[in-house]
Amino acid sequence: MSRKPSSAAQGQALAEYLVALLVLTMLFGIAAGDDSVIDTLLTAVETAFSRLSTFLSLPL
Protein backbone atom coordinates (compact mmCIF):
# COMPACT_ATOMS: atom_id res chain seq x y z
CA MET A 1 0.00 0.00 0.00
CA SER A 2 1.59 3.25 -1.09
CA ARG A 3 1.00 6.57 0.56
CA LYS A 4 0.93 9.89 -1.21
CA PRO A 5 3.92 12.08 -0.30
CA SER A 6 3.16 15.02 1.92
CA SER A 7 3.01 18.55 0.58
CA ALA A 8 6.36 19.39 2.17
CA ALA A 9 8.02 16.41 0.48
CA GLN A 10 6.62 17.45 -2.89
CA GLY A 11 7.88 21.00 -2.36
CA GLN A 12 11.35 19.74 -1.46
CA ALA A 13 11.45 17.53 -4.56
CA LEU A 14 10.47 20.50 -6.73
CA ALA A 15 13.25 22.60 -5.20
CA GLU A 16 15.77 19.81 -5.84
CA TYR A 17 14.67 19.52 -9.48
CA LEU A 18 14.99 23.29 -9.93
CA VAL A 19 18.50 23.30 -8.48
CA ALA A 20 19.52 20.40 -10.74
CA LEU A 21 18.11 22.18 -13.80
CA LEU A 22 19.91 25.37 -12.83
CA VAL A 23 23.22 23.51 -12.54
CA LEU A 24 22.71 21.82 -15.91
CA THR A 25 21.77 25.11 -17.52
CA MET A 26 24.90 26.74 -16.16
CA LEU A 27 27.02 23.77 -17.23
CA PHE A 28 25.74 23.59 -20.79
CA GLY A 29 24.50 27.07 -21.53
CA ILE A 30 26.94 29.52 -20.06
CA ALA A 31 30.39 29.74 -21.57
CA ALA A 32 33.30 29.34 -19.21
CA GLY A 33 35.65 30.77 -21.79
CA ASP A 34 35.22 31.48 -25.47
CA ASP A 35 33.11 28.42 -26.29
CA SER A 36 30.38 26.83 -24.24
CA VAL A 37 30.11 23.09 -23.78
CA ILE A 38 27.18 22.96 -26.20
CA ASP A 39 29.20 24.77 -28.90
CA THR A 40 32.06 22.31 -28.44
CA LEU A 41 29.67 19.35 -28.61
CA LEU A 42 27.96 20.66 -31.76
CA THR A 43 31.33 21.31 -33.42
CA ALA A 44 32.40 17.73 -32.64
CA VAL A 45 29.16 16.35 -34.11
CA GLU A 46 29.58 18.52 -37.20
CA THR A 47 33.16 17.31 -37.69
CA ALA A 48 32.18 13.67 -37.21
CA PHE A 49 29.32 13.97 -39.70
CA SER A 50 31.58 15.67 -42.22
CA ARG A 51 34.18 12.90 -41.91
CA LEU A 52 31.50 10.22 -42.19
CA SER A 53 29.99 11.73 -45.32
CA THR A 54 33.47 12.08 -46.85
CA PHE A 55 34.20 8.43 -46.10
CA LEU A 56 30.88 7.27 -47.55
CA SER A 57 31.46 9.22 -50.75
CA LEU A 58 34.77 7.45 -51.50
CA PRO A 59 34.63 5.01 -54.40
CA LEU A 60 34.86 1.32 -53.64
Secondary structure, 3 states (H helix, E strand, C coil): CCCCCCHHHHHHHHHHHHHHHHHHHHHHHCCCCCCCHHHHHHHHHHHHHHHHHHHHCCCC
